[in-house]
Amino acid sequence: MKLFLVTSFVVLPLVVAVLVLRSQPRLVEFSAAAMPSLAELHVMAGVHRLPDEEIDDQALVFSAKAKQ
């Protein structure tokens, strides 16, 4: 009887650990599959309705000399 109890206390946590570790990759796959694509997110957010903005080329912007 004691051998059965000792064996069950050792085997049961191992079985639970194996089942938990096997189920984790499946959860990651399901969560990644549920994520919409970037294009779908843009459509849902209405990015196409935002106004276009002009961007100045500031590649050669120099700061003014410090006044002394």
Summary of the structure (lengths in Angstrom):
residues: 68
radius of gyration: 30.0
end to end distance: 92.7
largest distance: 92.7
contacts: 86
relative contact order: 0.05
helix: 65%
strand: 0%
